[in-house]
Amino acid sequence: MEDIKELIEEINSRKPKDYEKMDIEQISNELHKVMEFEQTVLKKIKLFEDDHQDQDLIKYAKMIYKKIIERETLLIQETYLKKIDSKYLKSKN
C-alpha cells in the first residue's frame, strides 16, 4: 500500500511549468515528458491492480493522474498553439 501512496504523492507533486517562457522546441519536449510520465503511471497502476492492492487508492490514483495530466497537456497545447500562431503571423507580415 505504501507504493500506491508514493505514486499518489508523485502525481500530486507535479506542478505545471511556465510554458509561456519556453520556446516551441522546449514545449514540445515538455509534452513528451508528460506523455512518458503518463505511461509510467499507467504501468505502475496496472501492477498495483494485478497485485490486488487497495482498490480505493488505485481509483484515487487514476482520478488524480487523469486530472493532472489533462491539465498539463491542455496548458502545453494552449501555449504551443499561441506560439505557433504568433510565429506564423509574424512570418506572414
Secondary structure, DSSP 4 states (H G I P E B T S, - for coil): -HHHHHHHHHHHT-----GGGS-HHHHHHHHHHHHHHHHHHHHHHHHHHHTT--HHHHHHHHHHHHHHHHHHHHHHHHHHHHHHHHHHHHHH-
